Each structure stands twice: as C-alpha cells, then as structure tokens.
C-alpha cells in the first residue's frame, strides 16, 4: 500500500469516527474508545512532520529558532 493510499484510508477512518461521534448514540465507554482512536489517527497524520530521533528533533528545533531569529532581525 502506497503512502497516498494509507493517507486516504486514515482520512476515511477519521471521517467515519467523527461521524459516529457526532451522530450515534454512544455509551460513555464507546465514546471514550472512539476518541482514543481519533487521537491515534491524528498522531499518525502528524507522523511524517515530526522526526523521531532526538538528534533530528534538535536539528528541527535549531532550524525553527534560526528562522525566528532571522524574522526578528528583519531578514
């Protein structure tokens, strides 16, 4: 399965879960379980944007800080 297909499948599941949360009469247990699944899907959507290793996270933070510093001085 390609990454585009995975993203489409995750989007379909997220839409389906949100529809169930909005329209279905759910027990508190069912609602909590669906909200947990929705949060996991949200994390999966953000996965490609955030690096996993600490070294790469530090590089990302450094780039963001450098960009903010450059914006602050007017570049």
Order of alpha helices (4+ residues) and beta strands (2+ residues): alpha-alpha-alpha
